[in-house]
Amino acid sequence: MIRLPSLTYIAEHARGAWRRFPYVLVCASLGVIVAITLIEAESNDFWFTKLLMTLGLGIPLFFSLTIYRESPVPRLRSTSLHLLGAGGLLLVGFYFLSGQAFTENFFLNYAQWALALHLLAAFSPFLRAGETRGFWQFNRYLFLRFLLSSLYAGVFYIGMIIALGAVDHLLGISIHDKLYADIWVFSVGVLLTWHFLAGVPKEISALEKDDSYPGGLKIFTQYLLVPLVTLYLVILYLYLGKILLKADWPKGTVTWLVSVVSVAGVFNLLLLQPVQEKNENRWIRVYAKGFYLALFPLLLMLFTSVGKRIGQYGVTEQRYFVTVLGLWITGIALYFLIQKKPSIKTVPLTLFLVTLLTSMGPWGAYSVSRFSQMGRLKAFFVKDGMWNGTKTIKAAKEVPLEDRKEISSILDYLVENHGVVPLQPWFDLDLSKWKDERARSRYGYSSVSTEICKSLGFEHVDRWNNEANGGYFAYYADPSEQVIPIKGYDWVLPLRMNTKFTLEGRECGMDNTKGLLTLKIAGEPDLIFNLSKMLEGLEDTKADLKKEKVPAEKMRLEAANGHWEGRLCLENISGTRKGKELVTTYTSGTLLLRRVK
């Protein structure tokens, strides 16, 4: 018979996890409270959401510090107070120093710190020389325990939502809609975390003597991961052969594919490491050597692809990360090929250091990217006669479209991700009102760069524009003003692109060409709404509105032809300009129609 654990056993393990990892569970519990508060209030408040994200970092951070304290480097022992102080100081520093708005760079930096702290958890109790087997077994237990905890938390959540659904459907008791999300947060934040911590190995030093290897893991790696990684290597080599035959440049997306396949292959070999010394598994050593050798031509393709784009468009955070990741993979491949007895601890340790170092300082991704794009921007100013040696001046002649597009794109990037402070010394325009990140976010990043472009004497150009495309436009009516009076009209018709309907037995449809929206009724004169005239009015006000949301009244048109009178109340309209021609790609709204007596 299967012996199920008693409630006493479960309670004792829960208390043991609390005694061992109190700070981890405090972070998890506070995170659940903050998350539920945000859900119930339907809030996206920046500082409260950032508090939730900071507490999320506290989970792997305090976990890593705790298990290090249990197995420290002899000369670097710490107390519980040291642990709390170091972890608390780091979290407080992140909360107050990591930005004031949710920019792309904020999320990239957060992802770096999250990755670094999870990597720290993998090796923090194994900083001494040796202990390779213990390191592998420890991470194997963590990985399997996480899967088991996720299963338990998932079953609990599914069971609870089914129960709540049954109460609602069968008993007629109304269930609070947000309760489902609250339960999910509790399941992940408390149950999963607590169950996981209760199963973390306690005698870490004893793991060095553990030579067990799960059969299921061997099947997973040997018969699933190895063939998949090999298949992707073959595909990448076929693509490499294709571009060599065509003498073409590799696509930008290949850089990420090479990176993912390389990392997956390294991870796969780490999983197989304990069994490769056995005689029946000598093929693993041969495969590992072949895999690392096969990476070098692909890495050369990666560096060629990203190098070309850096030469064309400068360094961005994404290109920086791809380049650094490629260099790290190259170093790992060389290490495992050259070193006679390589340590698998090198993989998470070096990746941790790379992740941490690239997240800060003048050598980091954000400083290097800002410096590169500022250099590109200055080069365009010099080229187009908008630089007097120390700062920008207004353009004396028309700036070519491609240059305007690049300048606008660079300004968009810099304003959103690095703010206006680095730009201010170059401009007479006062940028101080946008110095605060929250103010820039509320105002709209592209609106800030639009004002900067105007100070230089040209209009901001969206990055997807070309010579035949004079500009993209998109407007929507203020939702708070969508109450439409229908008195005096006979029909209310929903309007979408290519709408077709029947009116008084006649087939009708909407035709949209050359800035005119035409209602065609079989056997009747056309009823024509002049969209171009309306859009001209919107363009006149856009500089003041700063946003594409406009008063609903400005998106209403009337038309008459002696037989019909109509009022068009648009909700959304978007499209492009090709020279003087308007091409509307999407419209939606309501058409009010009446027959003239």
N, C-alpha and C positions, 0 to 999 in steps of 0.2 A: 504493500500500500504506500501511496505517496504521503509523506509526512509534511503537512503544511506548517509554516512557522506560526507560533502562538502570538497573541497580542503582546504578551510580556517581552518576547524576543524582538518583535518589531519596535516596541517602545524603547527598549534598551539600545538598539542600534540607532534609533533616532536621537536619543540623548547623547550617545557616543559621538555622532556626527556634530551635534551642537557643541559639545565640549571641545572637539578637535578643530572645528572650523566655524567659530562663532562670528567672526567678521564677515566671512563669505555669506553666511545665512542672514546676517543683518542687512548686507547690501541687497541680497535677493529679495528679502521681505519688504524692505523700503522701496525697492524698485517696483514690486507688485502694487504696493499702495499708491505710488505715484502714477503708474500706468492706469490703474482702475480709476483714479481721480481724473486723469486726462480723458479717458473713455466716457465717463459719466458726464463730464462737463463739455464734451465734444470740443475740446480745446486743442490748439496747436501752438500754445504759448512757447516761445523759444526757450526761455530760461527753465521752465518746468520740464520741457522735453529734453533739454540738455542735461538736467539733473538725472532724468531716467537713464540717459546714455552714459553718464558718468558712473552711476551705480552699476550699470552693466559692465563697465570696465573693472569695477571693484571686485567682481566675482573671480575672474582669472587672476587678478593681481594678488588678492589676499590668499587665494588658493596656493599660488606659487610661493609666496612668502612663508606660508605655514609649513608646506612640505620641505622647503629649504631649511627652516628652523629645526625640523625633525632629523635632518641629515646634512648638517652644515659642513663647510670647509673648516677644518680645525681652528684656524686662526681668525675666522670670521663668524664667530657664533653671535647669536642675537637673542634678545629677550622678547616676550610678548609685547612689551611696551615699545620696543624698537620697531617691531613689526607693524603695530598700529600707527606709530608716528610716521614711518616711511611711506606706508600705503596711503594714509590720510593726506599727507602733504602732497603726494603725487596727484591724487584725485582732485584736491582743492585747486592745485595749479592748473590742471587740465580744464576744470570747470570755468575758471576766471580768465584764462589766458588763451583759450583755443578759438576765439572768435565771437562775434556778436550776431551772426545771422547764418542761416543754413545755405552756405554757398557750396559749390561743387568741391572746392578745396577743403572745406570743413569736413565733408563726408569722407573724402580720400584720406585726410589726416586721421580721422577717427578709425577708419578701417585699418590703417597702419598700426595704430596703437593697439587695437583689438587683436590683430594678428601677432604682434610682438608679445603681448601678454599671454596669449595661448601657447605660443612657442616656448615662452619662459616656463610655463607649467610643465612642458614636456621634459625639460632637462634640469630644472632648478635643484633637485636633490641628487644630481649626478655630476657635480662640478669637479669632483676628484678624478684623477687618472684611472683608466680602466673602467670596470663596472658596466661594460657594454651589454652583457646579457641582462643584468638587472634593469638597465635603461630600457631595453627592448620589451622585457616582460612587464615593466611598470606601465608603459604606454599601451601595450596590448590589453592589460586589465582596464585601463581608463577607457579605451576605445569600446571594448565590449560592454563595459558597465554603462557607458553613455547610450549605446544602442538599446540595452535592456531598460534603462530608465526612461528613454523616449517612448518605448513600447508601453510601459506601464502608464505613463502620463497620457499618452494618446488614447489608450483604452478607457482610462478614467474620464477623459474629456468627452469621448464619443458616447460613453454610457450616460453621462450627465445630460448631454444635450438631447439624447433620445428620451430620457426620463422627463425632462422639461417639456419636450414636444408632446409626450403622452399626456402630461398633466394639462397642458393647454388644450389639446384636441379632445381628450376623453372627459375631463372634469370641467372644462370651460373656465379654468382659472387663467387669467391673462398673465403671461410671462413678460417681464421687462426685457425689451429687445437687446439692450446692452449687456444683459446678464450672460449671454452666450460668450461674448468677448471677454467679460470679466473672468469667467470660468477658465477660458483658454489661458489667460495671463496667469491665473493661480496655478494651473496645471504645469505650465512651463517654468514659472518663476519659483514656485515653492516645492511642489511634488517632485518634479524632475530633478531639481537641484539637490534637494534633501536626500532623495533616494540615491543619486549619484555619489554624493559625499559619503554616505554610509557604507559604500562598497569600495572606497579607495584603500589600497593595500596599506596596512599599518607597519609591518616589519619590512621596510624598504630594503634594508641591507640583505635580508634573506632571499630576495629575488635573484641575486647573483647565482644562487645554486639551483634555481628553477630552470630546467631544460625542457619543459613541456612545450608542445606546439599543437594547437588545435587542428584537427583534421579538416574541419570546415573551412578554416582560414587558408589552408594549403590548397584546397579545391578552388576557393574563390580567387586566389592569386594566380595559381598555376594554370587553371583551365578557363578563366574569364579575363583577368586583367592582362596577363601576358599576351594572349592572342589579340586583345583589343589594342594594346599599345603597339604591337607589331603591325597590325592592320593600318593604324594611323601613320606609322613610319613609312609604310609602303606607299600610302596615298601621298604623303608629303614628298617622297622621292620621285613619284610620278609627276607631281606638279613641278618639282625642281627640273626634271628632264624636259618638261614642256616649255618652261621659260627659257632654258638654255637653247633649245632648238629654235625657238622664235626670237631669240635675242631680245627678250622683253624684260621689263622690271617686275619683280614680284609684287603682288597686291599687298596693301597695308594689313589686311586681316590675317595674312599668313603669319605675322609676327606673334599674334596671340595664340594661334593654333600650335605653332612650334613650341611656344612657352608652356602651354597646357599639356601637350604630349610629353615634353621633357620632364616636367614636374611629376606628372602621373607615372612615368617610367621610373623615376628616382624613388617615388613613394612605393611603387610595386616591389622594387628590389630591396627596399628596407624591410618590407613585410616578409620577404623570402630569406633574409639574412641568416637567421638562426639555423636553417636546414641546408644551406649551401655547402657546408663542410662535409656532409655525409657523402659516401661514395656513390650512392644511387642518385644523388642530386648534383653531380659534377657539372651537368649541363647548365646549371644556374650561373656558375662562374663564367662559363664560356658565353652564355647569353648576356650577362652583365657587361663583360668586356666589349662584346659586339655592339651592345646598345650604346655605350658611352662613345665608342668610336663613330657610330652612325650619327651621333648628334652634331658633330663638327661641321659637315657640309650644310646641315639645316640651320645651324647657328650662324654660319656665314651668310646664308640667305636672309635670315632675320636681321642681321646687322646691315646688310645691303639695303633692305627694304626701309628700315627705320632711318638709316643714314640719309637716304634720298629725301625722305619727307622732312627731316630736320634741316637739310640743306635748302629745301624749298620754303618751308613754313616755320622754321625755328623749333626750339625746344618747347614742349608742353609737358605737363605732369605725366600724361599717359605715355608719351614717347620716352620720357626720362625713365619711368618705371620699367618699360619694356627693355630698354637698353641695359639698365642695371640688372634686371632679372636674367637677361641673356648672358651678361658677364658672370653672374653668380653661377648659372648652370654650367658655363664653360669652366669655371674654377672647380666646381664639384666633380665634373667629368674628368678633368686632369688629375685631381686628387685621388679618385678611386682607381684610375689607370696607373698612376705612378707609385703611390704608396703601397708598400708590401702588406701592411696590416692596417688598413684604414679603419677609423672609428666612425660608426654610424651616428654618434653624437655630434659629429661635425656638421651634419646637415641642418638640424634645427638651431644649433648654436650660431653658425655663420649666417643663416637666414634671419635670425633674431637681430644680430648686430647690423646687418644690412638694412633691415626694416627700420630699426631705431635710428640709425645714422642718416638715412635719407629723409627722415621726417622732420629734420630741424637743421639749423645752421646755414651758412652761406653756400655750403656744398649740397644742401638738400634739394629735393625736387622743386619746392616752391620758390626758393630764392633763385635757382638756376633758370627756371622757366620764366620768372619775372624779368630777370636780366636779359635773357634771350629775346623775349618779345618787345621789351623796351628798346633794344638795339635795332630790331626790325622796324619798329615804328619810327625811330629817329632816321633810319635810312630812307624811308618813304618821304619824310618831311624834307630831307635834304634833296632828294631826287626831284621833287615837285615844287621846289622853291618856297617852302614854308618854314625854313630854318635860317635864323640870322646869326647862328654861331653859339648862342646860349639858350634861346627859347624859340617857340613857334611864332610865325607871323601869318597873316591872312593870305590865302592863295591869290596871286596876281593874275593867274590864267586858269582856264578850266583844267581840273585834275582828271586824268583818264579814269574811266569807269573801273578798270581792274584795280588801280591803285586806291580809289575811293572804297572799293569793296574790301580790300585788304586792311586799310587803315581802320575802317568801321569795325571789322571783325576783331582786330587786335585791341581796339579800345573797348569793345564789348567784353572781351576776355579779361583785360586788365581791371576794368571797373568792377566786374563781378567777383573776381577771384583775389585781387590784390588791392582793391580800393583806389581812391583818388590821390592819396598822399604822395606816392611816387611820381604821379603825373603833374602835380601842382607847380613845381618849379619850371616846367616847360610852357605854362600857359598864363596869360594875363587874366583869363576868365577865372573868377573866384569859385573854386570847387569845394570850399569849406562846408557848405550846407549839405554836401553829400559825404562828408568825412565819416560820419557814423554809419556803420554797416546796416543797421536797421532802417535808417533813413533812405539809404540807397535801395534797399529791398522794397520798401513801401513805394518809393518813387518809380522804380523800374530801372533795371540796369541799362537796358538799351536806350531808355529815355535820357539817362545821364550822358552816354556816349553820343547821342543825337545832338544834345546841346553843345558838346565839345566840337563836333563836326561843324555845326553852324557857326561857331566862333572862328573856324578856319575858312569859312566861305563856301562850303558845299554841304549837300544833304547827305545824311547817313544812308548807306546802301546795305541792304541785307545780303548775306553771303551767297545766297542761291540765285541772285540776279545775274543776267548776262546782257550782252549788247541788245538782244531783241526783247529783253524783258525789263521794262522800265521800273518795276517795283511790285512787291507783293503787298496786298492790303487785306485786312480782316477787321471787321467791326461787329460788335454785338450790342443790342439795345439793353439799357439798364433794366435788369429784371424787376426792380422795384417799381417800374413805371409801365408794366405790361397789362394794366387794366385797359381794355379797348372798348370805347362806347360804340354800340352797333345800331343805335336808333336811326331810323330812316333807310336802313339797308334791308334787302330781301334775303340774301344768302351770306353765310360765313363759311369760307372755304380754306382748309389747311393748304399751305403752299410749300412745296419742296421742288428741287430741281426736277425737270421733266415730268411735272405733275400732269396727270390726265384724269378727266372726270366727265360726267354727263350732266348737262344742264338743260332743263326743259326738253328733254329728248334729243338734244344735240350733243355730239362729241366735242369736247373742249380740251385744250392743252395750253401749256405755257412754253413760249419760245424765248431763248435768251441769247441774243447776238448783238455785238457792237454796242454794248452799254445800254441796250433797250430790252426791257422785259415785256413781252407781248402776249396778251391773252387772245388766243385764236378760238373763235366759236364758229362752227360750221354754218355757212349761210349768213353770217353777220360780219360787220366791219370789225377790224382788229382794235383792241383796247390797249394802248401803248403807255407804259410807264418808263420815264426817262431816268434810268439808274445813274447815268453819267453825271447828270446835273446834281443829283442827290450826293454822289460821292465827292464832287467838287466842293460842295458845302461842308462835308465832313472833313476833307483835307484842310480847309481853311481854319477849322476849329481844333484840329488834332494837336497843333503845337501848344495850345492852351490846355487841352484836356490831359495830355501826357499819357493817356491810355487808350486802348481800342474800345473800351466801354464808352458809349455815348448816350445822351438822353434819347429816350424812345421816340420823342417827337421828331427828332432829326432823321429818323429812319422810316418816316411815313411819307408816302406819295399818293397823289390823287390824279385821276385821269378820266376823261369823258370823250365819247365819240358821237353823241347825238342819239345813240340807241342804248348805250350802257354807261353807267358811272361806277367807278370803283375806287376803293381806298386800300392801298397796300401798306400793311404794317409789318415791316421786316423785323425778325429777331436776330438773324445772323446773315452776314454777307461777306464773301472773301473771293479773291481772285488775283489777277496780275494785270499789268499794263504792258502792252507791246507797242511802243511808240505812243501814238495818241489813241490807240484802240484799247478798249477795256475788254478783258476776258474774265467773266465771272465764273468761278469754278464751283461755288456753292451758295445757295440762298435758301432761307427758310423763314416762315412767318405765317401771316394770316391775310387772306384777301376778302374784303367786304365788297359786295356787289349788289347793284340794283338796276332794274330796267327803267329807262326814262319813259314816263307816261305820255 
